[in-house]
Amino acid sequence: MQLEWLHCARCGSPQHPDAYLCTECLGDDLAPKLIPAQGRIESWTRLHTSMDPLFAALLPWTVVSIKLNAGPTVIAHWAGESPETGAEIELTTIVDPAGREVFAAVPLGADATKVQQMLFNTGTGIT
């Protein structure tokens, strides 16, 4: 999978979150570019409480901080066994219970096409 990401035409810096000006050189010529959806886990946490009733039923819930190989860092839902810092991952997008498109990460080589079902259709969170 590849992700469409804004990049600065002047310095080449990827922009996350999307911006009107480059966060590195303040250039205003930003255009979408495809980047690989692979990276490494920088850190992770397991949530045991949620104020959102949609997620409360799915606890415990694991989220990971991912440093993409192309540069940006993103936060993603984790779909797998206990994550390991430094592990290689594949990033995908899914629709969460509230209808928002969000990032989800799976171990590199796992079937990313089943992430939506793994996270939300099983009735339990990934532990």
Secondary structure as UniProt FT lines:
FT   STRAND          2..8
FT   TURN            9..11
FT   STRAND          14..15
FT   TURN            23..25
FT   STRAND          30..36
FT   STRAND          38..47
FT   HELIX           53..56
FT   TURN            57..58
FT   STRAND          61..68
FT   TURN            69..70
FT   STRAND          73..78
FT   TURN            85..86
FT   STRAND          88..95
FT   TURN            97..98
FT   STRAND          101..107
FT   TURN            108..109
FT   HELIX           112..114
FT   HELIX           115..120
//
